[in-house]
Amino acid sequence: MQKYHKINLNRRCFLLVFLISFSVFVFSSDGHRYTFDEGIAQDQSIRIATMQPHPNYVQGESRIFFEYTWLYPPSANPRSICENAILCSQASVIHSLTQTPFLILNQNLHIITNEIKEISPYDYDDQSYALWRNSLNPNFTFMELFYGPFFSALSVSTLFLVSRTFNFSIKTSLLLSFLFGFSTILWAYSQTSLNSVLSTFFILLGFLFFRNFQNTSSHYHLVLSSIIFGLAFLTRQDSILFIIPLFFFMLYELRNKNKKIKHFFSFIIPLTSSYGISLLIDYVRVGLVNSSAPLTYASYVGGQGMIPVHLNMFGLLFSPGVGLMIFAPILITIFFSFPHFYKNHKPECILFASVVGFFLLFYGSSGTWHGLNAWGPRYLVPIIPFLILPLGSSIEKIKHISFKISITFLAILGAFFNLLYLIQDVSWFIWGILGSRKGGLYDIGDAANLWVSPLVLWTFEFSQLTHSFVWASTRLQPDILLLHILGIGLYVLILGIVLIPLIFLLTRFLKNNFQISENMQEND
């Protein structure tokens, strides 16, 4: 009876967490891409949705990136000639397939049209920005409005379920979920369609099924976990940085379980199949797979760079312009939360530390600060849940009021930093890469690694965080799609109508759950 009650509670909370997170993410979405990477995936997605090749595609001549002749002239493009017109892209097929339903939905229902999303050129100081926004395909606008919020909300609610597998209370698990959703850079990236948003969800979901395997010894959960981790790998190859430590952790877990061989192959076969699928996709795209192709993903981070590895790793965490701990201050708690977590969950704590170490070493070995312009280190988004989870042990261990005040302060500070990004287009107005490039952070100092001056990375004076605060305080250019469509009055009204009942249901549910738990304890 208690087990059924617990499952029912978890499902209800999962749904409420998803609905609250999704609502906030949608109402803070800008409805447009901010990177070239998103554009690559979108171009492949629309071809899959319509099953029509790009009008400039020429069979037997076009190479990957053929659509972007201003960046990759045909005479200077060394990439392989494509064999498939639909998949002639560098983007992940899994990533594009998950975008396709959103494109098809708007294509048929016309929820977002050019007229609905049109903004006045006089709404912004840079009129070319408004012209660019108005030129975007409304199907892409619809997809951008809902895609990132949908998978980000799934990540937040999945973290709640993962937290429950560590026997954290309902309240603690809810707190961890909302800290992850609104006080870290996940909120900023919820308005994007980057593949890191999707891979973060797959990694969390895969780990949830792995935790279920730990608790039940069911090989079905292990198979599902492996399949989902395979999808994560097909979405972003750097997911292997989580899979490798998890593989050795799985071997450790098999010591005390029956049917070791069956469990081993239940995990290995789907994973190796995902690698075979990736080779098959490459074959469909460009014919015979180039033996050097698998190295290309790592090659851009494996070169000898200007920044030493240890300094790069430190910068990914603490540099004023990029550091994860700066843009998500709540993560500073790892210095005491991991020791608390270690006391009750030693193997899992070592696993989390290994995953974080793998990601830092991999991207710290980079010769460039790849991923800029970005709000913090965007390639570290998948490890954030595993930096947040150990905090649950500290929350349930430390009851002092000063601790609660500190957590509240760090959470509010992180949410404020996220809002600085969400309410304006930092990519255009702060960095200046899509506009005139005048006055942007890319123009500070001489040309440097990836055109980024060290001043932007290592000083608060020229940090994008500082400049975003100054810009928002003095020359705010609002960049929230539904705010433009609805107007401030209707926007606030609808947001309140959506959120207030959900929050009321959650608080009432928690109150009833507390009373039920007390009654069950009395009966026992």
Phi, psi and omega in degrees: 000315180295321180296316178297318180299319180295317180297317180297319178298315182297320181294318179295315179295320177304313181295316181293319178298318179298312184295319179294312181296315181299318180297313180296318181296318179295317183284355175244012181276145179270343176073021177209160178283162175232354182230159172297325180301319178294322179297322179299313180295321181296320180297320177289323181298317182291329176290322177292320182295321183261346186055037178238134179287165175296140183299338181267002182287134177235116182299131179086354180234321186291138177247166176304136186077020180296337182290341188247067185294334179289338176259324183230081178303140182307324182288343183240014181264109185275000186287163185293150175287135184283147174255343183233123185290329183283321186258019179284081186199159175272350186286156176291134178293319178299317178301312181293323179297325179286338177277333187304315180302325179293320179293316180296320181300312181287329179298325183266328184259345178054048180291315175250123178240172178300322181292321182292318186270357184295136178239155182283138177300341183271001178284345184230152177297323179262103183294335178295334177294315178297321178296319178296315180299319181289340181277350184287144177299127181299333176295321176292323178298316178298315180298316179295327181293325187245337187295302180301312177302322182296307184284331175292319178295323175297322178296316180297313182288329176292324177299326176301314180294321177298318179300322180293332178291343176265012178064025170288149180294166178303313182296316179296317180295320176296318180297316178299319181297313182288329173297317178297318185285326191238351179245006175239176183288358174301322180298317179298317183277354176293341179267011178248169174246029181294151179289343177294331176294316180290316182295326177298317178296314180298319180296316178295317180294318177299319179291327177299314178293328176294320176296322176296323175297317178302322185275335185244342184063019179279126181289342177295319177295324180291321177297314179299319178300314181295318179299316182291322175295328174296320176296322177298319179295319179291337177278311177219125183294338180288357173297342176299336179291339172269323185293321182299306177299324180294326178299313180291328175294322177297318177299320178297319181293330183289348182303319187255019181243151175280167177055049184300317183294318179298316179295320182300310182286335175297331180270321188285316187299311178298324180294312179294330177295324179295325176292320176298322178296321179297322176293322179296319178299317178298322180294317178297325182288307191232014180084219182302132184287129176289127184297338180271353185300318181299342181276345187295326182294321181275339186295327183286344177251358185258357183284166177282120184249182182281336185257126178301152185302312184296325179288323177298315179297318177298318181296324178298336180260322193232358181292142183300331185269341186224335194307133182298320181290336178283316183278343176225077187302335181299337182286349175299338181294350181299336184290340172242338182286323179296316175300320177295317180295325183297327183296326183254339185221065186301309182299317181293324178296318177295321177300311181299316180297323179294317179298313179300316179297319179299313181296316181294319180293318182296307182279340173287340178278000182292143174279351181222161174272067183294145181108346175276145003280136182206158179271092188078188182279096189294335181283353178263003180305319182296340182269350184300318179302328184274354168268335179278320187307314181301339179299336178301322178295320180292319181298321182277347181264318185262120182249003184292144183296327180295326177293316180296321178295319180296316179296318179298316180298313181296322180294315180295319179298317178296319178296321178297317178299319177298318181297327177301327178279319189289326187277354181213162179271091182296324181301316184276308190273334180264311179278321178076033183269339181258343180264227186276351186067012180266125177082002180275168182294338178292343184264003181279125176072191180279168177300133181226192182304120184058032178063018181253124177290143175303334178298326181291328183275322195246004178232146175286334182299320182249013177295144177298332178295315178296314182292327177294321178295316180297316181296317180295330182280331188246325185220051184300130175241091186306135184226056176239118190301309183294334175294321177292320184287316188268332189088156188299318183295307181293325179300309181295320181297311182293320178300318178294318179298325181282313189280319186301313177297323180294316179294321177298315179298320181294314180294320178294320179297317179296320179296314179295322180296320179297318180292319179296318180297320178296318180296320180293323178293322178294321180293325178291000000 
